[in-house]
Structure formats: structure tokens, C-alpha cells
């Protein structure tokens, strides 16, 4: 009995750690949502206030990576105050839309 309960608990824990299937992203909606991100991520050779840090160009990035990164900012698992504030303003579907748009672009040089 105890073994069965432990096994069931272990399976439940393992299943809860599996990623939830992401909703299909709408690149057209993602393009309009990305507008607010262009100020940092869309300007060629842009540097932010910290001279040693270049803002990454994210066009052409892997869609699943973008979803994971934005979700991590949203949950506070990645620390950057501006990115967290931006990510918190998006729904799961909007994050998928932004990722679909960005992954459809040609990578920046």
C-alpha cells in the first residue's frame, strides 16, 4: 500500500513537471504585440545604459526558446526588471504569438 502511494505520488510529480503544450502562435498578432519591444530589441547596434551589455537581437530565434524565456521572465525565474514587467503584461497566447512572429524573421547580423 505504502509503495503504491509513493509510486502514484512520484508519477504525479513527474507529470506536473512536463511542459504544457503551447498554443499555436499567430505571427500577425505577434508582430503588433512586438511593437513595444522594438525600442530595445529592434534597433541595429543598440546598447542600453550598461555599456558592457548589448541588448540581444531576437529575430530568427527558436520559437520554443522564446516562449521559455518570456515565461521565465514572467514567473521571475529570470531577473531583469524591464523584461519581467513586459512579460507579465502578456498572456500565454500572446507570448506564443510573439514567439511565432520573431522566429519567422531572418536573424540579425
Protein Blocks (a to p, Z undefined) as FASTA:
>chain_A
ZZmmmmmmmmmmmmmmpccddddddfklmmmmmmmmmmmmmcghiacfblkbccddfehi
afklmmmmmmmmmnopagcfklmmmmmmpcfklmmmmmmmmmmpccdZZ
